[in-house]
Amino acid sequence: MASLEFTITQKSPKKVTIEFDADKFERLAASFGFLNPELIKRLDKAERDVKAGKIRKINSLKDLR
């Protein structure tokens, strides 16, 4: 698995900057399967379902009754 080194810089109490190498990030994402075409298709479908109102947020399993 690829490793990822990053630098965190705090510019103010409410702002933080995180820097990392893009090539190493892509290798790490590929290791986790984030660049898998099937995963991307499922995420696109899930996004369409949310926009169409087929998905709703629940606060408890009791909401499913």
PyMOL Python script that loads the backbone (N, CA, C, O; Angstrom):
from pymol import cmd

cmd.read_pdbstr("""\
ATOM      1  N   MET A   1       0.844  -1.171   0.000  1.00  0.00           N
ATOM      2  CA  MET A   1       0.000   0.000   0.000  1.00  0.00           C
ATOM      3  C   MET A   1       0.890   1.235   0.000  1.00  0.00           C
ATOM      4  O   MET A   1       1.929   1.261   0.660  1.00  0.00           O
ATOM      5  N   ALA A   2       0.489   2.233  -0.725  1.00  0.00           N
ATOM      6  CA  ALA A   2       1.236   3.484  -0.808  1.00  0.00           C
ATOM      7  C   ALA A   2       1.104   4.273   0.481  1.00  0.00           C
ATOM      8  O   ALA A   2       0.077   4.222   1.159  1.00  0.00           O
ATOM      9  N   SER A   3       2.157   5.000   0.805  1.00  0.00           N
ATOM     10  CA  SER A   3       2.090   5.868   1.976  1.00  0.00           C
ATOM     11  C   SER A   3       1.888   7.303   1.515  1.00  0.00           C
ATOM     12  O   SER A   3       2.198   7.645   0.374  1.00  0.00           O
ATOM     13  N   LEU A   4       1.375   8.125   2.389  1.00  0.00           N
ATOM     14  CA  LEU A   4       1.087   9.507   2.034  1.00  0.00           C
ATOM     15  C   LEU A   4       1.647  10.414   3.119  1.00  0.00           C
ATOM     16  O   LEU A   4       1.267  10.325   4.287  1.00  0.00           O
ATOM     17  N   GLU A   5       2.553  11.282   2.711  1.00  0.00           N
ATOM     18  CA  GLU A   5       3.092  12.274   3.623  1.00  0.00           C
ATOM     19  C   GLU A   5       2.375  13.588   3.354  1.00  0.00           C
ATOM     20  O   GLU A   5       2.178  13.969   2.200  1.00  0.00           O
ATOM     21  N   PHE A   6       1.989  14.272   4.403  1.00  0.00           N
ATOM     22  CA  PHE A   6       1.314  15.545   4.222  1.00  0.00           C
ATOM     23  C   PHE A   6       1.784  16.543   5.259  1.00  0.00           C
ATOM     24  O   PHE A   6       2.300  16.181   6.316  1.00  0.00           O
ATOM     25  N   THR A   7       1.592  17.812   4.928  1.00  0.00           N
ATOM     26  CA  THR A   7       1.991  18.908   5.795  1.00  0.00           C
ATOM     27  C   THR A   7       0.741  19.685   6.190  1.00  0.00           C
ATOM     28  O   THR A   7      -0.076  20.038   5.339  1.00  0.00           O
ATOM     29  N   ILE A   8       0.599  19.944   7.476  1.00  0.00           N
ATOM     30  CA  ILE A   8      -0.536  20.719   7.969  1.00  0.00           C
ATOM     31  C   ILE A   8      -0.010  22.048   8.490  1.00  0.00           C
ATOM     32  O   ILE A   8       0.890  22.089   9.329  1.00  0.00           O
ATOM     33  N   THR A   9      -0.580  23.129   7.983  1.00  0.00           N
ATOM     34  CA  THR A   9      -0.197  24.469   8.394  1.00  0.00           C
ATOM     35  C   THR A   9      -1.432  25.189   8.908  1.00  0.00           C
ATOM     36  O   THR A   9      -2.453  25.232   8.223  1.00  0.00           O
ATOM     37  N   GLN A  10      -1.353  25.749  10.095  1.00  0.00           N
ATOM     38  CA  GLN A  10      -2.481  26.496  10.645  1.00  0.00           C
ATOM     39  C   GLN A  10      -2.206  27.982  10.446  1.00  0.00           C
ATOM     40  O   GLN A  10      -1.282  28.545  11.032  1.00  0.00           O
ATOM     41  N   LYS A  11      -3.038  28.607   9.600  1.00  0.00           N
ATOM     42  CA  LYS A  11      -2.844  30.018   9.278  1.00  0.00           C
ATOM     43  C   LYS A  11      -3.552  30.934  10.254  1.00  0.00           C
ATOM     44  O   LYS A  11      -3.098  32.051  10.504  1.00  0.00           O
ATOM     45  N   SER A  12      -4.652  30.474  10.802  1.00  0.00           N
ATOM     46  CA  SER A  12      -5.398  31.227  11.806  1.00  0.00           C
ATOM     47  C   SER A  12      -6.150  30.203  12.656  1.00  0.00           C
ATOM     48  O   SER A  12      -6.138  29.016  12.331  1.00  0.00           O
ATOM     49  N   PRO A  13      -6.795  30.629  13.722  1.00  0.00           N
ATOM     50  CA  PRO A  13      -7.513  29.655  14.564  1.00  0.00           C
ATOM     51  C   PRO A  13      -8.595  28.864  13.819  1.00  0.00           C
ATOM     52  O   PRO A  13      -8.940  27.757  14.231  1.00  0.00           O
ATOM     53  N   LYS A  14      -9.131  29.418  12.733  1.00  0.00           N
ATOM     54  CA  LYS A  14     -10.221  28.739  12.021  1.00  0.00           C
ATOM     55  C   LYS A  14      -9.830  28.228  10.642  1.00  0.00           C
ATOM     56  O   LYS A  14     -10.672  27.658   9.949  1.00  0.00           O
ATOM     57  N   LYS A  15      -8.569  28.414  10.215  1.00  0.00           N
ATOM     58  CA  LYS A  15      -8.149  27.976   8.882  1.00  0.00           C
ATOM     59  C   LYS A  15      -6.923  27.090   8.971  1.00  0.00           C
ATOM     60  O   LYS A  15      -5.939  27.422   9.633  1.00  0.00           O
ATOM     61  N   VAL A  16      -7.001  25.944   8.284  1.00  0.00           N
ATOM     62  CA  VAL A  16      -5.901  24.989   8.243  1.00  0.00           C
ATOM     63  C   VAL A  16      -5.648  24.643   6.786  1.00  0.00           C
ATOM     64  O   VAL A  16      -6.590  24.466   6.013  1.00  0.00           O
ATOM     65  N   THR A  17      -4.380  24.545   6.408  1.00  0.00           N
ATOM     66  CA  THR A  17      -4.007  24.158   5.058  1.00  0.00           C
ATOM     67  C   THR A  17      -3.318  22.800   5.125  1.00  0.00           C
ATOM     68  O   THR A  17      -2.409  22.601   5.930  1.00  0.00           O
ATOM     69  N   ILE A  18      -3.751  21.866   4.276  1.00  0.00           N
ATOM     70  CA  ILE A  18      -3.141  20.543   4.202  1.00  0.00           C
ATOM     71  C   ILE A  18      -2.561  20.373   2.803  1.00  0.00           C
ATOM     72  O   ILE A  18      -3.262  20.560   1.808  1.00  0.00           O
ATOM     73  N   GLU A  19      -1.292  20.021   2.730  1.00  0.00           N
ATOM     74  CA  GLU A  19      -0.606  19.831   1.448  1.00  0.00           C
ATOM     75  C   GLU A  19      -0.096  18.404   1.355  1.00  0.00           C
ATOM     76  O   GLU A  19       0.418  17.852   2.328  1.00  0.00           O
ATOM     77  N   PHE A  20      -0.246  17.798   0.146  1.00  0.00           N
ATOM     78  CA  PHE A  20       0.297  16.468  -0.088  1.00  0.00           C
ATOM     79  C   PHE A  20       0.580  16.320  -1.565  1.00  0.00           C
ATOM     80  O   PHE A  20       0.089  17.099  -2.382  1.00  0.00           O
ATOM     81  N   ASP A  21       1.369  15.323  -1.905  1.00  0.00           N
ATOM     82  CA  ASP A  21       1.767  15.066  -3.282  1.00  0.00           C
ATOM     83  C   ASP A  21       0.612  14.387  -4.030  1.00  0.00           C
ATOM     84  O   ASP A  21       0.098  13.366  -3.572  1.00  0.00           O
ATOM     85  N   ALA A  22       0.206  14.937  -5.159  1.00  0.00           N
ATOM     86  CA  ALA A  22      -0.941  14.419  -5.908  1.00  0.00           C
ATOM     87  C   ALA A  22      -0.690  13.006  -6.422  1.00  0.00           C
ATOM     88  O   ALA A  22      -1.605  12.182  -6.412  1.00  0.00           O
ATOM     89  N   ASP A  23       0.518  12.708  -6.869  1.00  0.00           N
ATOM     90  CA  ASP A  23       0.814  11.366  -7.390  1.00  0.00           C
ATOM     91  C   ASP A  23       0.692  10.315  -6.288  1.00  0.00           C
ATOM     92  O   ASP A  23       0.139   9.238  -6.510  1.00  0.00           O
ATOM     93  N   LYS A  24       1.206  10.629  -5.107  1.00  0.00           N
ATOM     94  CA  LYS A  24       1.100   9.682  -4.002  1.00  0.00           C
ATOM     95  C   LYS A  24      -0.350   9.524  -3.560  1.00  0.00           C
ATOM     96  O   LYS A  24      -0.762   8.432  -3.169  1.00  0.00           O
ATOM     97  N   PHE A  25      -1.123  10.596  -3.619  1.00  0.00           N
ATOM     98  CA  PHE A  25      -2.540  10.511  -3.258  1.00  0.00           C
ATOM     99  C   PHE A  25      -3.281   9.602  -4.228  1.00  0.00           C
ATOM    100  O   PHE A  25      -4.122   8.809  -3.803  1.00  0.00           O
ATOM    101  N   GLU A  26      -2.988   9.700  -5.522  1.00  0.00           N
ATOM    102  CA  GLU A  26      -3.636   8.840  -6.514  1.00  0.00           C
ATOM    103  C   GLU A  26      -3.289   7.372  -6.279  1.00  0.00           C
ATOM    104  O   GLU A  26      -4.151   6.504  -6.421  1.00  0.00           O
ATOM    105  N   ARG A  27      -2.042   7.086  -5.923  1.00  0.00           N
ATOM    106  CA  ARG A  27      -1.660   5.701  -5.636  1.00  0.00           C
ATOM    107  C   ARG A  27      -2.385   5.173  -4.404  1.00  0.00           C
ATOM    108  O   ARG A  27      -2.821   4.022  -4.381  1.00  0.00           O
ATOM    109  N   LEU A  28      -2.514   6.010  -3.389  1.00  0.00           N
ATOM    110  CA  LEU A  28      -3.223   5.603  -2.179  1.00  0.00           C
ATOM    111  C   LEU A  28      -4.705   5.367  -2.480  1.00  0.00           C
ATOM    112  O   LEU A  28      -5.282   4.383  -2.015  1.00  0.00           O
ATOM    113  N   ALA A  29      -5.321   6.259  -3.253  1.00  0.00           N
ATOM    114  CA  ALA A  29      -6.731   6.107  -3.625  1.00  0.00           C
ATOM    115  C   ALA A  29      -6.937   4.830  -4.434  1.00  0.00           C
ATOM    116  O   ALA A  29      -7.932   4.131  -4.244  1.00  0.00           O
ATOM    117  N   ALA A  30      -6.012   4.521  -5.329  1.00  0.00           N
ATOM    118  CA  ALA A  30      -6.109   3.298  -6.120  1.00  0.00           C
ATOM    119  C   ALA A  30      -5.977   2.068  -5.220  1.00  0.00           C
ATOM    120  O   ALA A  30      -6.641   1.058  -5.454  1.00  0.00           O
ATOM    121  N   SER A  31      -5.131   2.144  -4.199  1.00  0.00           N
ATOM    122  CA  SER A  31      -4.958   1.027  -3.267  1.00  0.00           C
ATOM    123  C   SER A  31      -6.255   0.723  -2.524  1.00  0.00           C
ATOM    124  O   SER A  31      -6.555  -0.440  -2.255  1.00  0.00           O
ATOM    125  N   PHE A  32      -7.023   1.754  -2.192  1.00  0.00           N
ATOM    126  CA  PHE A  32      -8.286   1.576  -1.495  1.00  0.00           C
ATOM    127  C   PHE A  32      -9.438   1.269  -2.443  1.00  0.00           C
ATOM    128  O   PHE A  32     -10.543   0.973  -1.987  1.00  0.00           O
ATOM    129  N   GLY A  33      -9.208   1.332  -3.750  1.00  0.00           N
ATOM    130  CA  GLY A  33     -10.245   1.036  -4.726  1.00  0.00           C
ATOM    131  C   GLY A  33     -11.138   2.211  -5.052  1.00  0.00           C
ATOM    132  O   GLY A  33     -12.210   2.031  -5.630  1.00  0.00           O
ATOM    133  N   PHE A  34     -10.714   3.420  -4.691  1.00  0.00           N
ATOM    134  CA  PHE A  34     -11.538   4.606  -4.952  1.00  0.00           C
ATOM    135  C   PHE A  34     -11.605   4.963  -6.427  1.00  0.00           C
ATOM    136  O   PHE A  34     -12.494   5.712  -6.833  1.00  0.00           O
ATOM    137  N   LEU A  35     -10.689   4.446  -7.243  1.00  0.00           N
ATOM    138  CA  LEU A  35     -10.688   4.756  -8.670  1.00  0.00           C
ATOM    139  C   LEU A  35     -11.310   3.634  -9.492  1.00  0.00           C
ATOM    140  O   LEU A  35     -11.222   3.638 -10.719  1.00  0.00           O
ATOM    141  N   ASN A  36     -11.936   2.678  -8.820  1.00  0.00           N
ATOM    142  CA  ASN A  36     -12.584   1.564  -9.481  1.00  0.00           C
ATOM    143  C   ASN A  36     -13.801   2.083 -10.261  1.00  0.00           C
ATOM    144  O   ASN A  36     -14.638   2.783  -9.691  1.00  0.00           O
ATOM    145  N   PRO A  37     -13.911   1.753 -11.546  1.00  0.00           N
ATOM    146  CA  PRO A  37     -15.055   2.241 -12.340  1.00  0.00           C
ATOM    147  C   PRO A  37     -16.414   1.834 -11.767  1.00  0.00           C
ATOM    148  O   PRO A  37     -17.380   2.589 -11.872  1.00  0.00           O
ATOM    149  N   GLU A  38     -16.494   0.655 -11.168  1.00  0.00           N
ATOM    150  CA  GLU A  38     -17.759   0.203 -10.579  1.00  0.00           C
ATOM    151  C   GLU A  38     -18.157   1.092  -9.401  1.00  0.00           C
ATOM    152  O   GLU A  38     -19.331   1.424  -9.245  1.00  0.00           O
ATOM    153  N   LEU A  39     -17.191   1.475  -8.577  1.00  0.00           N
ATOM    154  CA  LEU A  39     -17.470   2.365  -7.448  1.00  0.00           C
ATOM    155  C   LEU A  39     -17.954   3.722  -7.947  1.00  0.00           C
ATOM    156  O   LEU A  39     -18.890   4.293  -7.389  1.00  0.00           O
ATOM    157  N   ILE A  40     -17.328   4.227  -8.978  1.00  0.00           N
ATOM    158  CA  ILE A  40     -17.724   5.530  -9.526  1.00  0.00           C
ATOM    159  C   ILE A  40     -19.145   5.458 -10.087  1.00  0.00           C
ATOM    160  O   ILE A  40     -19.914   6.404  -9.919  1.00  0.00           O
ATOM    161  N   LYS A  41     -19.509   4.353 -10.750  1.00  0.00           N
ATOM    162  CA  LYS A  41     -20.878   4.188 -11.258  1.00  0.00           C
ATOM    163  C   LYS A  41     -21.887   4.168 -10.115  1.00  0.00           C
ATOM    164  O   LYS A  41     -22.951   4.781 -10.210  1.00  0.00           O
ATOM    165  N   ARG A  42     -21.553   3.464  -9.031  1.00  0.00           N
ATOM    166  CA  ARG A  42     -22.462   3.394  -7.892  1.00  0.00           C
ATOM    167  C   ARG A  42     -22.630   4.751  -7.223  1.00  0.00           C
ATOM    168  O   ARG A  42     -23.729   5.105  -6.795  1.00  0.00           O
ATOM    169  N   LEU A  43     -21.544   5.509  -7.133  1.00  0.00           N
ATOM    170  CA  LEU A  43     -21.639   6.846  -6.542  1.00  0.00           C
ATOM    171  C   LEU A  43     -22.504   7.764  -7.413  1.00  0.00           C
ATOM    172  O   LEU A  43     -23.296   8.550  -6.892  1.00  0.00           O
ATOM    173  N   ASP A  44     -22.351   7.661  -8.738  1.00  0.00           N
ATOM    174  CA  ASP A  44     -23.189   8.462  -9.643  1.00  0.00           C
ATOM    175  C   ASP A  44     -24.668   8.102  -9.473  1.00  0.00           C
ATOM    176  O   ASP A  44     -25.523   8.986  -9.433  1.00  0.00           O
ATOM    177  N   LYS A  45     -24.967   6.800  -9.374  1.00  0.00           N
ATOM    178  CA  LYS A  45     -26.350   6.371  -9.193  1.00  0.00           C
ATOM    179  C   LYS A  45     -26.904   6.861  -7.857  1.00  0.00           C
ATOM    180  O   LYS A  45     -28.047   7.310  -7.779  1.00  0.00           O
ATOM    181  N   ALA A  46     -26.092   6.772  -6.815  1.00  0.00           N
ATOM    182  CA  ALA A  46     -26.533   7.244  -5.500  1.00  0.00           C
ATOM    183  C   ALA A  46     -26.812   8.736  -5.518  1.00  0.00           C
ATOM    184  O   ALA A  46     -27.768   9.197  -4.895  1.00  0.00           O
ATOM    185  N   GLU A  47     -25.988   9.490  -6.223  1.00  0.00           N
ATOM    186  CA  GLU A  47     -26.199  10.934  -6.313  1.00  0.00           C
ATOM    187  C   GLU A  47     -27.494  11.249  -7.059  1.00  0.00           C
ATOM    188  O   GLU A  47     -28.229  12.158  -6.671  1.00  0.00           O
ATOM    189  N   ARG A  48     -27.776  10.503  -8.130  1.00  0.00           N
ATOM    190  CA  ARG A  48     -29.039  10.698  -8.864  1.00  0.00           C
ATOM    191  C   ARG A  48     -30.238  10.358  -7.984  1.00  0.00           C
ATOM    192  O   ARG A  48     -31.253  11.053  -8.019  1.00  0.00           O
ATOM    193  N   ASP A  49     -30.121   9.289  -7.193  1.00  0.00           N
ATOM    194  CA  ASP A  49     -31.210   8.897  -6.292  1.00  0.00           C
ATOM    195  C   ASP A  49     -31.491   9.983  -5.248  1.00  0.00           C
ATOM    196  O   ASP A  49     -32.647  10.268  -4.935  1.00  0.00           O
ATOM    197  N   VAL A  50     -30.443  10.575  -4.725  1.00  0.00           N
ATOM    198  CA  VAL A  50     -30.617  11.641  -3.731  1.00  0.00           C
ATOM    199  C   VAL A  50     -31.304  12.840  -4.367  1.00  0.00           C
ATOM    200  O   VAL A  50     -32.222  13.412  -3.778  1.00  0.00           O
ATOM    201  N   LYS A  51     -30.876  13.221  -5.547  1.00  0.00           N
ATOM    202  CA  LYS A  51     -31.479  14.375  -6.228  1.00  0.00           C
ATOM    203  C   LYS A  51     -32.933  14.110  -6.595  1.00  0.00           C
ATOM    204  O   LYS A  51     -33.749  15.030  -6.618  1.00  0.00           O
ATOM    205  N   ALA A  52     -33.259  12.834  -6.886  1.00  0.00           N
ATOM    206  CA  ALA A  52     -34.630  12.480  -7.266  1.00  0.00           C
ATOM    207  C   ALA A  52     -35.538  12.321  -6.054  1.00  0.00           C
ATOM    208  O   ALA A  52     -36.745  12.135  -6.208  1.00  0.00           O
ATOM    209  N   GLY A  53     -34.978  12.391  -4.857  1.00  0.00           N
ATOM    210  CA  GLY A  53     -35.782  12.268  -3.647  1.00  0.00           C
ATOM    211  C   GLY A  53     -36.058  10.838  -3.229  1.00  0.00           C
ATOM    212  O   GLY A  53     -36.931  10.602  -2.394  1.00  0.00           O
ATOM    213  N   LYS A  54     -35.336   9.881  -3.786  1.00  0.00           N
ATOM    214  CA  LYS A  54     -35.540   8.482  -3.431  1.00  0.00           C
ATOM    215  C   LYS A  54     -34.883   8.132  -2.100  1.00  0.00           C
ATOM    216  O   LYS A  54     -35.187   7.096  -1.508  1.00  0.00           O
ATOM    217  N   ILE A  55     -33.999   8.979  -1.640  1.00  0.00           N
ATOM    218  CA  ILE A  55     -33.258   8.744  -0.401  1.00  0.00           C
ATOM    219  C   ILE A  55     -33.700   9.786   0.621  1.00  0.00           C
ATOM    220  O   ILE A  55     -33.880  10.957   0.289  1.00  0.00           O
ATOM    221  N   ARG A  56     -33.872   9.350   1.862  1.00  0.00           N
ATOM    222  CA  ARG A  56     -34.196  10.310   2.918  1.00  0.00           C
ATOM    223  C   ARG A  56     -33.326  10.018   4.128  1.00  0.00           C
ATOM    224  O   ARG A  56     -32.945   8.873   4.370  1.00  0.00           O
ATOM    225  N   LYS A  57     -33.023  11.041   4.871  1.00  0.00           N
ATOM    226  CA  LYS A  57     -32.212  10.899   6.068  1.00  0.00           C
ATOM    227  C   LYS A  57     -33.082  10.403   7.215  1.00  0.00           C
ATOM    228  O   LYS A  57     -34.245  10.786   7.345  1.00  0.00           O
ATOM    229  N   ILE A  58     -32.498   9.546   8.040  1.00  0.00           N
ATOM    230  CA  ILE A  58     -33.198   9.068   9.217  1.00  0.00           C
ATOM    231  C   ILE A  58     -32.358   9.390  10.448  1.00  0.00           C
ATOM    232  O   ILE A  58     -31.132   9.466  10.363  1.00  0.00           O
ATOM    233  N   ASN A  59     -33.003   9.577  11.577  1.00  0.00           N
ATOM    234  CA  ASN A  59     -32.308   9.858  12.821  1.00  0.00           C
ATOM    235  C   ASN A  59     -32.203   8.605  13.691  1.00  0.00           C
ATOM    236  O   ASN A  59     -31.349   8.513  14.573  1.00  0.00           O
ATOM    237  N   SER A  60     -33.081   7.649  13.425  1.00  0.00           N
ATOM    238  CA  SER A  60     -33.132   6.451  14.253  1.00  0.00           C
ATOM    239  C   SER A  60     -33.701   5.316  13.415  1.00  0.00           C
ATOM    240  O   SER A  60     -34.379   5.556  12.415  1.00  0.00           O
ATOM    241  N   LEU A  61     -33.430   4.091  13.816  1.00  0.00           N
ATOM    242  CA  LEU A  61     -34.028   2.955  13.124  1.00  0.00           C
ATOM    243  C   LEU A  61     -35.534   2.924  13.295  1.00  0.00           C
ATOM    244  O   LEU A  61     -36.233   2.280  12.512  1.00  0.00           O
ATOM    245  N   LYS A  62     -36.044   3.613  14.309  1.00  0.00           N
ATOM    246  CA  LYS A  62     -37.497   3.707  14.509  1.00  0.00           C
ATOM    247  C   LYS A  62     -38.156   4.429  13.342  1.00  0.00           C
ATOM    248  O   LYS A  62     -39.330   4.193  13.056  1.00  0.00           O
ATOM    249  N   ASP A  63     -37.416   5.309  12.658  1.00  0.00           N
ATOM    250  CA  ASP A  63     -37.963   6.050  11.519  1.00  0.00           C
ATOM    251  C   ASP A  63     -38.287   5.143  10.350  1.00  0.00           C
ATOM    252  O   ASP A  63     -39.035   5.543   9.458  1.00  0.00           O
ATOM    253  N   LEU A  64     -37.748   3.934  10.325  1.00  0.00           N
ATOM    254  CA  LEU A  64     -37.983   3.015   9.217  1.00  0.00           C
ATOM    255  C   LEU A  64     -39.318   2.293   9.314  1.00  0.00           C
ATOM    256  O   LEU A  64     -39.731   1.646   8.352  1.00  0.00           O
ATOM    257  N   ARG A  65     -39.993   2.385  10.431  1.00  0.00           N
ATOM    258  CA  ARG A  65     -41.276   1.711  10.604  1.00  0.00           C
ATOM    259  C   ARG A  65     -42.354   2.350   9.799  1.00  0.00           C
ATOM    260  O   ARG A  65     -43.500   1.900   9.834  1.00  0.00           O
TER     261      ARG A  65
END
""", "prot")
cmd.dss("prot")
cmd.show_as("cartoon", "prot")
cmd.util.cbc("prot")
cmd.orient("prot")
